[in-house]
């Protein structure tokens, strides 16, 4: 792939092969260290003649997770931000967002007010069930019909121990797998 986001701290990727677009989420730290390098980026024609464009995120948030529903042209993101106070900083959750028409005129919406205060360590979209899964530090939640709903339901609640996660949907046996 040609082109580059040299010096950017990439934290998430999603490829929309039907539209030949690569979405790149940049670490929330990048927003503080250089605001022009954070947030969400779109690369058109990533394998042949890449062209990069920054997509403005709500409040210039960093994008740490991405899931894509290419059939409905909706991108889901787990966002976070660094808060700087004097010489110290801390990472804070900033919510789960839905971005409709990310390759046209992006329209962002928070997916539930309560989700604003939860870290999102992983996202996975199940296109068969039209359900979005989000993994936090201590649970996995799901949102049915996420393109229009912001209602989250708990599917697994237990102490995971934190420290990052991963979710993946197995398309053949239609199972959700989580690393904890």
N, C-alpha and C positions, 0 to 999 in steps of 0.2 A: 504494500500500500504506500503510495506516495504522500507527500505532504506531511505535516507534523504539527504537534502541539508541544514543541520543545519547551522544557522547563515547567510544564504544567504537572500538577499532581492528580493523575487520573485515578478515580476510585470506582467507576462503573462504566460498562459498555452495553449497548444494545444495537443489533443490526436489523434494520427493516429491509430485508432482501427484496420485497415486492416493489419498494420505491427506490432502492439502491441508495440508502441513507444509513450512516453510522451515527449514533448518538453517543456522546461522551460526557459523563458526569465528572466534575472536578471536585477534589477534596475541599471541604469548607475552609481549611487553613489557607488555601490559595486565595480566597476572597480577601483575607486580611493582608497576606504578604504582598499581593498584587491584585487589586480588584478586577483588573482586565483579564485575569486568568482563571477566575472561579466560575462556578455555576454550571450551565449546560451548554454543550456545543453540538452543532449538527454538521456533518461532513457529507456533502452530496457527491455521488460517484466516487466512493472511497478507493475502488480498485483500479480506476482508469485515469481520471483527472480530478483529484480531490479538490473541493472548494469548501472552506470552513466558514461557519457563521455562528456567532454567539447568540443563544436564545436567552433573553432576560428572564431570570427566575424571580419569584416574589421576594422583595427585599434583598435581592442579590445573594440569596442563600447558596450554600454549597450543596451539591448533589452527590450523595454517598451511595445511593442505590437506584437502579432503573429496572423497570419491567415494561414490556411493550405489547400492546394489542394492535397489531398492524391492520387487522381486518376492519377495525373501527377508527383507526388513525388516532389512538390515544396512548400517551406515554404516562407512566406512573413513576413517581420518584419519592424516595425517602430523603428528606433534607435535614441538614443540621447547620449550626453556625458556631463560630467561636466568639466569645464575649471577652473583650480585653478591658481590664481594670488596672490602670497603672502599669506595673511591670509584669503582671500575671494575666493568665488567660484560662478560660475553661470552655469545654465543648458542651453545647446545649442542644437538645432536640428542637427541631423547627417544624416537624410535621410530615405527613404523607400528602402528596399533591397529585392531582390529575391535570394533565396538560392535553387539551383537545387540539387537534390540527397542529402538531409540533412542526410539521414541514411546510405549513402555510402561514396562517395567522394564529400563533399560539395563544391559548386562553387557559390560564391557570386557576385552579380552585383547590382549597384545602379539603381534605377528605375526612371531615369530622373534627370538631373542635377538641375533643379529648385526645385525638391522635397528635395534636400539636405538641403535647408534653411527653411524648414517648419516643425513645430512640428507635430507629428502624435499621436493624442490622442486616436484613435481607428481604428481598421482594421476589415473588414468582407469580406469573400470570398463567392460569389454566384456561386455555382457549376453548376446550371441550365443555367445561362447566361454566365458563364466563365468570370466573372467580379470581380475585386477587388475594394472595397470601402475604402477610407481613410478619417477620420475626423480630421480636424485641428482646431485651435482655432476659426476660423471664417467661415469655409466652409466645405462642403463634396465634395470630388472628386472621380471619378471612372476611372479605367483603364481596358478597354476591352482586352481580350486575354493577361492577365498579364504574362503568362509564357514566352512570347516572345516580348511583347511590353513594352515601358516605357512612353507612351503617356497618360497624365492625362487630364481629362475634368471636368469642374465644374458642379455639379448637383444642389447644393444649395449654395447660397451666401447670408449670412446675419450675423449680429452681434449676435453670440451665447452667448457672455458673458464669454466664456472660462471656465476654471476650470474643465477640465476632460470631457470625453465623453464616449459614448458607442454605438456600432453598432451591430445589429443582423439581420440575414436573417431568416424570417419565411418560412420554407420549404414547408408548406402546402399551404399558399396563396401567396407565392413568393413575399413578401413585404420586404422592407428594413426599419428598425426602428432605430431611432437615439435618444439618450438622449442628451439634450443640456443644 
